[in-house]
Amino acid sequence: MEPIKKICVCGAGTMGSGIAQIAAQSGFNVIQFDVNSEMLFKSQSAIESDLKKLVGREKITASQQEEIKQRIVFTSEIKNCCADIIIEAVVENKKIKQQLFDELCLINDSTTIFATNTSSISVSELSVNKNYASRFAGMHFFNPAQIMKLVEIIRAAGTGEDVIETLVQLSKQLGKTPVVCNDAPGFIVNRVARHYYLEAMQLLEEEAASVEAIDKVMEATGFKMGPFKLMDLIGMDVNYSVSNIVWEALGKPERLKPSTIQKNKVAANELGKKTGKGFYEY
């Protein structure tokens, strides 16, 4: 396949913004798309703020900062979303994602690669019976995308091996560590991590220890962030949604049953950092 030169990131939330930033920092021309103009403005402000910090820490120069900013085009018009690869990072909703890819397929050529940043929806189901199925795969970044090194490359049922190879190479160009896996509920990280969150909330429910104590112990054993701090960072709604999707996909095993504590947090809109309150207050 031809080398990737232009990347389009669909979705200007935290993940989409981070992916767009690291792509521009790595020398790619980037299109950042979102139907919500306010989200685009927030993304642009967040990227500029992050780049300014990098200059202050002497990670990049002021001239490099300007060059990176110039590589990103922000747009709310889907007709502008033409690129060598489209990375989707919109809301975790199968129907919305499929509709977006169907629209993108109409305005891109037959060599464009389509990648979804979904953290839990079946990649194979998203591309089943689609004429772009052989050019479709999962490319799961982790929050914050401009910092975290791991990228899961998920092979769907119809994904061509040349596409997987291209995504692995692209990940390396972005300074990431790619790990390839086949499509399965929760892929690798979210499947394994369910226990990290669920057992922590089980301990809390049993009043065995406090939020602070559990986080402190896990961080003392080598984890960079305790389970409650991590849930607050990811977003309670996102984390709870992933738990439900994995639980249902695996036949609702008792060991993976989503926590009532987290369900109540979502209902109260205590989603973590993005709302100012989760397990902690911000």
N, C-alpha and C positions, 0 to 999 in steps of 0.2 A: 504494500500500500504506500501511497505518497506520504511524505513526512507532514506532520501537523504544523500548520502555520497560524491558523486563526481558530480561536475557541469561543464558543457562545455559551454563556452560563445563564440558564433560565431560572429565575427566582432570585430576589435580592434580599432575602432574609440573612440571618447570621451565617448559615452555611454557604449560600450562594455568594455572598459578599467576600467571604474568606477564600473561596475557590477562585473567584475572579481576581482577587489581589495576588495570590501566589502565582497564578498563571501570568499576570502582567509582570510581576517581579522576575519571572523566569524567562522573560523576553518574548512572550507571545502577544499577538494582537488579540484583544478581548472585547466581546460584545456582552454587556450585562443587561439582561432583559427582565422586566417585571411589568405586569399590567397596572400596578399601583405606583404612580409617580412619587408618592410620599416615601414608599419603600426604597425607590431608586435614590432619592435624595439622602435618606438615612445611610444607605450603602456607600454612596460617594463620600459622605462626611466621615463614616467609620474608617474607610480605606485611607483617606487623607490624614486622619488622626493617627492611624497606625503607622503610616509611612513617616510622619513627622517624628514619632517616637523612635523609629529606627535610625533616623538622621541624628537624633539626640544621643543615641547610644553608639553612634559611629558605625552602624552596621551597613548603611548606605550613605552616599553623599547627597547633597542638596540637588545637584544636577541629575543624579540617578532618580531621585524622588520625582522630579518633573518628568523625566522620560517615562517612568512607570505610569504616572497619571495620564500621560498623553496616549498610552497604549490602550486605555479603556474607553469604550464608547457606551454611554448609558442610553437605553431606549425603552419606550413603552409600546413600540410598534412591532408586532411579531413579524411583519414583512421584512424587517431588518435583520432577522435572525438566520443569516446564511453563513455557514462556517464549515471547517473541516471536521469538527466534532462539536456536538451539542451535549452539554452536561446539564441535566435537569435536576434542580434542587427546590422544587415547589412543595406544597403541602402533601402530607402522607395520605393521599387519597387515590386509589387505583384508577377511578374513572377520570379524574382531572388530569392525571399523568398521561393516560392513554389518549385523551382528547388533544392534549398539547403536542404529543409526538405525531399524531395523525396530521395536525395542522403543519407542523414543522417539515414533515415528509414531503408535503406538496410544494414547498418553496426551496427545498434543498436538492442537490443532485444525487445520483445513485451511489456516490462514494462516501457521502457523509456518514460518520459514525454517530450513533445515538447511545448515550450513557445515562443511566439513572443513578442518582445519589441516594435512593431509598435505603432506609436502614432495616427494613423488615418485610416489605411487600415482595412477593415472588417475582423475580425478574423474568422468569419464563412465562408467567401469566400475563405480564405487561406486554409481551411481544408476540403472544400466540396468534397465529393466523395473520400476522402483519407482513407486508411485503418488504419491510426493513428488518425482519427478524435475524437475518444472518449478520447484520451490522449493529446489533443491539446487545448491550451488556450492562452489568452493574459496575459502578465506579464509586464505592462508598468511602467518602472522606470522614474524618472525625473532627469534632469541635475542640478548639478553633482550627479550621482547615488550613490557615496560613502558618500554623505552628506544628500541629500534630503530624508525625511522620508516616503513620500507617495509612495505606489505602487498600481496601479489599476490592479485588477485581473479580466480579461474579460472572461465571459462564452460564448463560441461559441455555435452554435445550437446543436452540437453533443457532447459537453464536458461532461465527467462523473463527478458526484458530488465528487467522491473520489479524482479526480485530483484537483478540486477546493480547497478541504480541505487540500490537500498536499501543494498546492501553498500558501495558507493562512498561514499554519504552517511554511513553508520555509521563507516566508517574515518576520515573527516574529523572526525567528532565525537569520535573517540578520539585525535585529534591526529596521525593517520597520513597518509602519502602513498600513496594507492591507485593501483595500476597494473593495468589489466584485460588479460587475455590469454586465448586459447583453450586448451583442454586439449591438452597435448603433453608428451612425456617430460621430466621435470625442470622443466617450465614455463619461466620465463626465467632466474631466478637460479641454480638448481641445474644447469641445462644449461650455462650459461656458466662457472660456478664449477668444474665438474669438472676443467678444465685447470689451474686454480690449484692444486688439491690434487695431481692426478696427476703433473703435470710436476715439482712440488716433490719428490714421493716418488721419481720417476725419477732426479732429480739426486742424491738421497741414496743410492739404490741403486747408482748409478754412482760413488759416492764423490767426486763433483765438488765438493761443499761439505757443511758440517755443517748440522744442524737450525738452530742458532743463527744461522749466517751467512746462510742462505736467508731466515729470518724478518727478520733485520736489514736485508737489502737491500730486501725487498719493502716493509717499513715506511718505509724511507728514500725510496722512490719514491712514497709517498703513500697506500699501503694502511694502514688503521687497525690491522690485525692481520696478522701473517705467517700463511702457510698452516698451519704446524704448531701454532701457538698457537690458531688458529681451529678446527682439528680437535679439539684437546683441549677447547676450550670447548663445541663442539657435541656431542661424544661420539663416540668412534671407532666404536661400534656403529651409531649413527644415520648417520654420514657414509658408512661402508662399505656400509650397506644401500642408501642412495640411489644410490651409485655402481653397485651391482649392478643395481638396478631400471632406471636410465637406460641402462646398457650393454645389458641384455637387450632393453629396449623398442625400442632402435634397431638391433637385429640383431647385437649383439656386435662392433662395430667395434674394431679393434686399438688405435686412438688413445684409446679410452675404457675399456680393460680395467682393472678394479680392481687395485689394487696388492697384491702379496704381503706387503709390509711391513705394510700396514694390516690385512690378513687375519690375520697373525700376532699383531698387537697385540690384536685382538678375541679371538682364541683364548686369549691369556694374560690376558684381563680387564684389560688396560691401556687403559682407555677414556678416559683424560684426567682432567679435574678431578674428575669424580664418583666416580672410584675412587682418586684420589690419585696416579695415574701414567699417562702416555700417552707423548708424545714428550718431555715434561718431567715433573718430580716436583713434587708440591704438598703 
